[in-house]
Structure formats: C-alpha cells, structure tokens
Amino acid sequence: MHVSVCICTYRRPQSLSRLLTVLDAQATDGRFTYSIVVADNDHLESARTLVSDFAATADTPVRYCVEPRQNIALARNKAVENAIGEFVAFIDDDEEPAPNWLIRLVEAIESSGADGVVGPVSPRFRTPPPDWIVRGRFFHSPALPTGARLRWQQGQTGNALLRRRIFGDQSYRFLPECSRGGEDVELFRRLIADGMRFTWCDAAKVYAEVPAERCSRKYLLKRALLRGRAPTNRGWPVLVSLAAAPAYALALPLLPMFGQHVFMRYLIKECDHLGRILANLGRARMDRLLFDRLQVR
C-alpha cells in the first residue's frame, strides 16, 4: 500500500524545507510506503533547488513538478497527476504534521471504509495573538469526533487523505475557476453529491503557522468577503444571504456587549453573505473597493 503526499507551494522556502524534513520522518510501522509530490506554482521554479537538495539525502522518494500558471486549483491538479499508489494525502506548505500524522489517516480510512478522511488543523501563532482571536478560535478547525461523517462545507485539503481512484474520473478535478481558494470545498461538494463518504480523524494532527499580520480584523473580514467568489456560492445560497445579511446587520450593534470575539464572529458571517451577494451581482471587485474605504485594523 502506497501513499503520495501532495504539497502545493509558492515561494515559501523556509516553510517548505521544514515540512519536507518532518515528512521524511513519518511513522509507518511497516504497514505502507509513501512518497512526496511537490507541485511548484511558481513559473520561475524557485523551489526546484530546495527540493532537489532535499531529495539527495532524504529517505523518502520525492517528485518535483511545476504548474507555471499561478492558480491553486491547477497546482493541486498537477500534484494529483504526479501521484502514485492507492492513496493521495494533502497538506499545505505552511503546515507541519505530527510524527504519526500519516499513519493515523491511513488507519482511519481503513477502519471506516470511507472514500477519504479529513483531520484538524490547529494554529501556531508567530507572536501572541489578541485575546479575541484566541477566544473566537478563528484559525481552528471544527471540533468533531473521530468517525463523524462530513458535510461538504467541512471538506478541506490542509489535512486530508483520499483514495486515488477518485481522480480516475476526469470530472473530479479542482476547478480552475477557484484560482484563489475554495477549490477544495467545491470538490468535496461534488464528490459528496455523487454519493461519496468522508469522515473525520481527530488523531491526525497538523499545525499551521499563523503570521502576526493575519491576526487582524482586516485580514479576517477580507478573507470572508473573498469567499463569496467561490463557485459553490451560486443559486440558493445567494437567496439565503439576501435574507441573512440584513438580519446580521440589525444584530451587530448589540453584540459588542458579549465580547469582541462574539462581535467579530458575526461580523465575519455578515461579510460572508455580503461577499456572496456582491459576487453574484457581477461586482467581483466591489469587495476590494469596500476595503479601500474601510479603515479596519
């Protein structure tokens, strides 16, 4: 049994080097073999030398490939094209897995018989974040019990293991329209709609580095607005947003009394709905203009 661990990277040499080192020491207990696929999304191939130097001394086989078009969905597709074996694992280039990460995913997919398993991603802050960030858990995965069946909104490729046979169908690819994110959730939406089953594995731990500049209101609100562009936010979700956005707007002035983390949680929801509405009105750039006007820190 073989697992291909797929990494998409773009000009993060320090993070990528750290991730490769940790991946080279994953526990397998002799139950499976694994290799690494690095898909460089930089047309200048900036990661080539780093990966080549690592491969020269690593125990784990490494395959390097390039997707010159800067598009996260295309980069993921390139990684999948270069994967081998029965399983494809996904992890991001700014993350670090626990030493037993891979074996826990393999155990979970074998015991559940699911088409794939997803695990938690916990933050590692470079500097101590504001208290409202910690209390609001804005960078944490949802807390789910192992074996819980996932809804498509809970699918993500920051920590996942899928059966490679899924990608034997050419229609199951990450959509290039999701060039700036959301490509993983959109794929899970189609897979689950077609009857595939995905479960949670809480024991497969992954940690993501969170720089200080992301621990701000501006970053979180901008991220929420940009989520509206995802292809999953079409049709009935827009009708939901048309009703929800005014309701949240009316409630927001009352929420600061419950704490900044509560206020921000619902302000983010409001921006999610606004981003969805603006994108579907054909005003995909309106969210950027909005942030140029807002003095959010």
Secondary structure per residue as TSV (DSSP state, phi and psi in degrees):
chain	resnum	aa	ss	phi	psi
A	1	M	-	360.0	134.0
A	2	H	E	-131.8	141.9
A	3	V	E	-120.0	131.7
A	4	S	E	-100.4	119.4
A	5	V	E	-92.3	114.6
A	6	C	E	-100.1	129.9
A	7	I	E	-126.6	127.7
A	8	C	E	-101.4	134.9
A	9	T	E	-137.0	152.0
A	10	Y	S	-149.4	98.5
A	11	R	S	53.5	50.4
A	12	R	-	-129.6	66.6
A	13	P	H	-61.9	-41.4
A	14	Q	H	-67.2	-46.2
A	15	S	H	-64.5	-42.6
A	16	L	H	-63.6	-42.4
A	17	S	H	-61.2	-43.1
A	18	R	H	-64.2	-42.4
A	19	L	H	-64.0	-44.9
A	20	L	H	-61.2	-40.5
A	21	T	H	-61.6	-43.6
A	22	V	H	-68.8	-39.1
A	23	L	H	-64.2	-32.3
A	24	D	T	-65.4	-15.7
A	25	A	T	-114.2	23.7
A	26	Q	-	-68.8	138.7
A	27	A	-	-73.9	140.4
A	28	T	-	-128.3	-17.3
A	29	D	T	53.2	25.3
A	30	G	T	71.0	12.3
A	31	R	S	-90.1	-19.0
A	32	F	-	-159.5	164.8
A	33	T	E	-112.6	163.0
A	34	Y	E	-150.4	158.1
A	35	S	E	-137.6	172.2
A	36	I	E	-121.1	136.2
A	37	V	E	-116.7	123.6
A	38	V	E	-110.7	115.4
A	39	A	E	-101.1	109.1
A	40	D	E	-86.1	119.1
A	41	N	-	-93.7	22.1
A	42	D	-	-110.9	120.2
A	43	H	T	-65.2	-17.0
A	44	L	T	-83.7	-3.3
A	45	E	-	56.7	46.3
A	46	S	T	-66.6	-21.1
A	47	A	T	-92.1	-3.8
A	48	R	H	-60.1	-49.4
A	49	T	H	-64.0	-43.0
A	50	L	H	-59.0	-47.4
A	51	V	H	-67.1	-39.2
A	52	S	H	-62.8	-44.3
A	53	D	H	-63.9	-40.4
A	54	F	H	-64.2	-45.6
A	55	A	H	-62.3	-28.7
A	56	A	H	-66.7	-24.4
A	57	T	H	-120.4	-9.1
A	58	A	-	-77.2	153.0
A	59	D	S	-81.4	-21.1
A	60	T	S	-94.6	129.8
A	61	P	-	-61.7	140.9
A	62	V	E	-130.9	134.7
A	63	R	E	-117.6	130.3
A	64	Y	E	-108.8	133.8
A	65	C	E	-141.1	164.5
A	66	V	E	-128.3	133.0
A	67	E	-	-114.2	101.6
A	68	P	-	-70.4	-24.0
A	69	R	S	-79.9	122.3
A	70	Q	-	-74.6	99.7
A	71	N	-	-163.8	115.6
A	72	I	H	-62.9	-34.8
A	73	A	H	-65.7	-44.1
A	74	L	H	-65.4	-36.1
A	75	A	H	-64.7	-41.4
A	76	R	H	-64.1	-40.7
A	77	N	H	-62.2	-39.4
A	78	K	H	-62.6	-41.4
A	79	A	H	-62.7	-44.0
A	80	V	H	-62.9	-39.0
A	81	E	H	-60.8	-28.3
A	82	N	T	-97.8	3.4
A	83	A	-	-80.0	151.2
A	84	I	-	-131.4	170.7
A	85	G	S	89.2	-172.5
A	86	E	S	-85.9	-22.1
A	87	F	E	-131.5	149.5
A	88	V	E	-121.6	121.1
A	89	A	E	-103.4	148.2
A	90	F	E	-124.4	137.6
A	91	I	E	-152.2	147.7
A	92	D	-	-88.5	158.5
A	93	D	T	-75.2	-8.3
A	94	D	T	-107.1	21.7
A	95	E	E	-115.9	166.4
A	96	E	E	-141.6	121.3
A	97	P	E	-87.3	156.8
A	98	A	-	-67.2	157.7
A	99	P	T	-58.8	-26.9
A	100	N	T	-104.5	17.8
A	101	W	H	-54.9	-52.5
A	102	L	H	-67.6	-41.8
A	103	I	H	-67.5	-31.8
A	104	R	H	-68.0	-38.8
A	105	L	H	-64.3	-44.0
A	106	V	H	-62.9	-44.1
A	107	E	H	-59.7	-40.9
A	108	A	H	-67.6	-41.3
A	109	I	H	-72.8	-31.9
A	110	E	H	-70.1	-44.9
A	111	S	H	-71.8	-31.1
A	112	S	H	-87.9	-25.6
A	113	G	-	70.2	13.3
A	114	A	-	-73.5	165.9
A	115	D	S	-76.6	-17.2
A	116	G	E	-173.5	161.5
A	117	V	E	-130.6	149.9
A	118	V	E	-127.2	142.0
A	119	G	-	-121.1	173.0
A	120	P	-	-78.0	152.1
A	121	V	E	-122.9	117.0
A	122	S	E	-107.7	147.3
A	123	P	E	-81.2	148.5
A	124	R	E	-122.9	106.5
A	125	F	E	-80.3	134.1
A	126	R	S	-66.1	-39.3
A	127	T	S	-130.2	154.1
A	128	P	-	-55.5	125.7
A	129	P	-	-82.4	166.7
A	130	P	-	-59.6	153.9
A	131	D	H	-60.0	-36.4
A	132	W	H	-67.9	-26.7
A	133	I	H	-66.8	-44.9
A	134	V	H	-65.6	-47.9
A	135	R	H	-66.8	-32.5
A	136	G	H	-82.7	-12.9
A	137	R	T	52.2	45.9
A	138	F	T	-73.7	-14.9
A	139	F	T	-114.5	13.3
A	140	H	S	-98.9	150.3
A	141	S	-	-72.8	162.3
A	142	P	-	-64.4	148.0
A	143	A	-	-87.4	110.1
A	144	L	-	-129.5	149.9
A	145	P	-	-77.8	149.1
A	146	T	T	-58.3	134.8
A	147	G	T	94.7	-9.9
A	148	A	-	-63.2	136.2
A	149	R	B	-78.0	135.8
A	150	L	-	-93.7	144.3
A	151	R	-	-85.1	160.0
A	152	W	G	-62.8	-28.8
A	153	Q	G	-66.4	-17.2
A	154	Q	G	-94.9	1.3
A	155	G	-	-77.9	137.7
A	156	Q	-	-160.2	156.1
A	157	T	S	-108.9	16.7
A	158	G	S	-73.1	-18.2
A	159	N	E	-163.8	92.1
A	160	A	E	-154.2	155.3
A	161	L	E	-135.5	121.6
A	162	L	E	-122.3	151.4
A	163	R	E	-71.6	131.1
A	164	R	G	-66.1	-23.4
A	165	R	G	-61.0	-23.6
A	166	I	G	-54.8	-42.5
A	167	F	G	-81.4	1.6
A	168	G	G	-67.0	-25.0
A	169	D	S	-86.3	118.1
A	170	Q	T	-62.9	-19.1
A	171	S	T	-75.0	-16.4
A	172	Y	-	-94.7	80.3
A	173	R	S	-133.1	158.9
A	174	F	-	-70.5	132.1
A	175	L	-	-74.5	126.8
A	176	P	T	-60.3	-23.0
A	177	E	T	-61.6	-24.0
A	178	C	-	-89.7	58.4
A	179	S	T	-71.2	-21.5
A	180	R	T	-119.1	18.4
A	181	G	S	128.2	166.0
A	182	G	-	83.9	-1.1
A	183	E	H	-66.0	-30.5
A	184	D	H	-74.4	-44.4
A	185	V	H	-61.8	-40.4
A	186	E	H	-63.8	-39.9
A	187	L	H	-66.3	-44.4
A	188	F	H	-60.3	-34.8
A	189	R	H	-59.3	-46.2
A	190	R	H	-69.2	-40.7
A	191	L	H	-63.3	-45.0
A	192	I	H	-69.9	-36.4
A	193	A	H	-61.6	-28.7
A	194	D	T	-90.1	10.4
A	195	G	T	97.5	5.5
A	196	M	-	-80.4	155.2
A	197	R	-	-122.0	133.9
A	198	F	E	-130.6	139.9
A	199	T	E	-126.7	168.8
A	200	W	E	-97.0	142.4
A	201	C	-	-127.5	98.2
A	202	D	T	-73.0	-17.2
A	203	A	T	-82.6	-13.0
A	204	A	S	-89.0	90.8
A	205	K	-	-87.5	135.8
A	206	V	E	-134.9	142.5
A	207	Y	E	-121.7	132.7
A	208	A	E	-110.1	134.3
A	209	E	E	-75.7	129.3
A	210	V	E	-116.6	106.8
A	211	P	-	-69.4	160.1
A	212	A	G	-60.2	-34.1
A	213	E	G	-67.7	-16.9
A	214	R	G	-84.1	-14.2
A	215	C	S	-88.7	56.7
A	216	S	S	-139.0	157.2
A	217	R	H	-63.5	-40.9
A	218	K	H	-59.9	-44.9
A	219	Y	H	-62.6	-47.9
A	220	L	H	-65.2	-39.4
A	221	L	H	-72.2	-39.0
A	222	K	H	-63.9	-41.8
A	223	R	H	-60.4	-39.9
A	224	A	H	-65.1	-43.8
A	225	L	H	-62.0	-41.4
A	226	L	H	-68.0	-26.0
A	227	R	H	-61.9	-23.2
A	228	G	T	-63.3	-18.8
A	229	R	T	-78.5	-11.6
A	230	A	S	-61.5	141.7
A	231	P	T	-60.0	-20.0
A	232	T	T	-70.0	-17.2
A	233	N	S	-94.7	58.6
A	234	R	S	-130.4	157.8
A	235	G	S	73.6	-128.5
A	236	W	H	-61.1	-32.2
A	237	P	H	-57.8	-29.5
A	238	V	H	-69.2	-38.2
A	239	L	H	-63.2	-39.4
A	240	V	H	-61.3	-44.1
A	241	S	H	-66.0	-35.4
A	242	L	H	-62.8	-30.4
A	243	A	H	-85.8	-38.0
A	244	A	H	-75.3	-37.4
A	245	A	H	-58.4	-47.5
A	246	P	H	-64.2	-35.2
A	247	A	H	-65.3	-44.1
A	248	Y	H	-64.9	-38.3
A	249	A	H	-61.8	-37.6
A	250	L	H	-70.4	-33.4
A	251	A	H	-81.4	-27.4
A	252	L	G	-55.5	-42.0
A	253	P	G	-61.0	-21.4
A	254	L	G	-90.0	-15.5
A	255	L	G	-78.2	-26.7
A	256	P	G	-56.6	-25.4
A	257	M	G	-67.1	-17.2
A	258	F	G	-94.1	0.2
A	259	G	-	115.4	150.9
A	260	Q	H	-62.5	-33.4
A	261	H	H	-66.2	-36.3
A	262	V	H	-70.3	-45.4
A	263	F	H	-57.6	-45.9
A	264	M	H	-67.5	-35.7
A	265	R	H	-58.2	-43.1
A	266	Y	H	-83.1	-26.5
A	267	L	H	-66.7	-36.9
A	268	I	H	-64.1	-42.4
A	269	K	H	-60.4	-41.4
A	270	E	H	-60.0	-43.2
A	271	C	H	-68.3	-33.3
A	272	D	H	-56.9	-48.3
A	273	H	H	-68.3	-41.1
A	274	L	H	-63.5	-42.3
A	275	G	H	-61.1	-40.1
A	276	R	H	-64.2	-44.0
A	277	I	H	-65.3	-47.7
A	278	L	H	-62.5	-41.8
A	279	A	H	-63.0	-38.2
A	280	N	H	-80.1	-11.5
A	281	L	T	-86.8	3.7
A	282	G	T	77.3	23.6
A	283	R	-	-119.4	58.0
A	284	A	T	-63.6	-21.0
A	285	R	T	-95.1	-2.2
A	286	M	H	-64.4	-33.9
A	287	D	H	-63.2	-36.4
A	288	R	H	-66.2	-42.3
A	289	L	H	-62.6	-37.6
A	290	L	H	-61.3	-41.2
A	291	F	H	-73.5	-25.8
A	292	D	H	-65.3	-29.5
A	293	R	H	-85.5	-36.2
A	294	L	-	-78.1	136.2
A	295	Q	-	-99.3	73.9
A	296	V	-	-101.3	129.1
A	297	R	-	-117.7	360.0
